[in-house]
Amino acid sequence: MFYIYEKSTTYIMGKTDKNGVTRPDHRQSYKTMSAAKAGLTRIAKAEGLLKTDPNYAEYRYAICEAGLFHKLIEKQVKKTSLMDKTKEFMEPINTPSYMSPSSESYWSM
């Protein structure tokens, strides 16, 4: 499995919407490297920027295998538990809110 991620924030990026905006989506993955490269090409075409622009998709995003991404690249953020504000913990930036102890939906399941 492969991810397209934003280099500066390490958010896993989803598909581009009809307005040409690519938003983070932790569920988006690709089975092969070539499928991920094709996805990156689609993002670049949908955003409609010139290759000389520093915000061009191929400069802003990167592709990585899922295991290596979670082990070496993905950033961690410090959060506090909703039930006990004195407990701080680190969690990956792409953790969905319903799986994070810092959210109400985690505790209401």
N, C-alpha and C positions, 0 to 999 in steps of 0.2 A: 504494500500500500504506500502511496506517495501523497504528500501535501504540497500545496502552493501556499507559501506564507509570506507575510510582509517582513522584510529584513529588520526594520527599526523596532517594531513592536512584538514580533513573532506571533501575531494573530494568524490563525489558519483562515485563508480567504475563500469565500464562496463564489458563486457565479455573479456576473455583472448584470444589473437590472436594465430596464429599457431606457433609463436616463444616463447610462454609461458609468454608473457608480458601483464599485465592487465593495461589498460589505463583509465583515468577518462572519464565518460560519464554521463552527467546530465539527460539523458533520460531514463536510465536503472532503472527499478523498478520491484518489484515482488508483486503479488496479496496476497500471504499468507506468513507466517513466515516459513513454511516448504519449500516452493519454494525458499525463500531466503537462507535457510540453504543448500539446494541442490546446489544453485548457488555458495555459498562459498566453498562447497566441490569440485565442478568442478574447481574453481579457484586454490584451493590448489593442486589438482592433476595435472593441466596443468603447474603450476609453477615448480613442481617437486622438492621441497625442503624437507629436513628431518624435522620431528616434533621437533627436538632439535634445529634447526636453529632459531634465533630470528626474521628473516624475513619470517617465515612460515606464510601462509595466515591467519590462525586462531588466531595468535597473532597480526598481522598487521591490520586486518580488523575487523569490527563489523557490526552488523545488528540492525536497528532501524526502528520504525514505522515513516512514512513520516511526520506527524504533529509534533511529538515530536522532530524529527531531525531538522526541520526548526525552531522550537521554542527555543530549548535548546542547541543543539549541534553545528549546522553549524556556522563556523567562518565568520566574516565580514572583508572586506578589504576596505581600504580608497582609493578612486579614485577621479580624477578631471574630470569635464565636458569638453567635446571636444569643445563646443561652447564658454564656459566661463571658462578660466583656474583658475579664482579666486574662483570658487565654488567647494568645496570638499564635498563628500558625502560617506556614508558607504553603501556597498551592499554585499549580500551573495556571498561567494566564488564560488558557483556553478551557478551563473548567466551566461547565454549564452551571447556571445559578442553582438549579434544582439538586445539584450534587455537592454544593458547597455548604459547610456548616455555618457560614456567615449569612445565609439567607433563610427567610421564613419558610419557604416551600420545602426546604430540606427537613426541617423539624416537624412539619405538618403531615408528612407522609406516613 
